[in-house]
């Protein structure tokens, strides 16, 4: 079992006074098998009169607040205590062996199963595909091979072919542009993987959260040096959801902390809102994933 303290701080600085603000936060880690959020606190400055907590369509915990006092800086800090005690798939159980052909047949014939997964099989706001995108994954998905192994092999291909370049893309960079440039960040790689795997006919969802990063040997971890992370989860018939991290070519385990599931990033951004102001704001985000003894 691993225990973590998560600190996610977001600061907005505005060029002029903001007259009003409404925001929806998706920052609370999920409670689920293998992961328990022992405590979650929000510190917002200026302080809203009320913070409303609810579950969204996908079962993620969200928090809504609004500000009606003028301000020129907004600070939102989420502090979580989480423990993870699950192992990666394959560490303590047999790997799912249903083949791609068998999985497609079951998804086609079991109407109830298909209807329950349809939202993770269709295009979504930030995930579209065409023949070129699907072709990029074609060599990894063979009909007679286990779907799990094919998905794992495909994520390894993304890791091998693409370069991690933080300043290349934004949240709105099209998948086709990422594929052509062969570079991006975890969100880009996850969206590409989702587009390819859905294009092959299999259900897959977007996972947002955090990853405990390790400093270089002999170096101390810098405060605020972590970041939000994203990976994917593929549904394997007769088994369930299986996570893969294409950015790091690994099967997520207890170093991955899950915040939310969605069709793509647009369903689960850490923070989104509406402001009544003019000019371009400055954004600063600091994340710490601190392992506890």
Protein Blocks (a to p, Z undefined) as FASTA:
>chain_A
ZZdddddddddddfbdcfbdcddddfbccddehiacfbdcdddddddfbdcddddfkopa
cdddddfbdcfbdcdddddddddfbdcehjlpccdfbdfklmmmmmmmmmmlmmmmmmmm
bccfklccdfklmmmmmmmmcfkbcfklmmmmmmmmmmmmpccdfklpcfklcfklmmmn
opacfklmmmmmmmmmmmnopacddddddddddddehiacdehkaccddddddddehibp
cdddfknopaddfkbccfbdcfblmlmgfbdcddddedjddddddddddddZZ
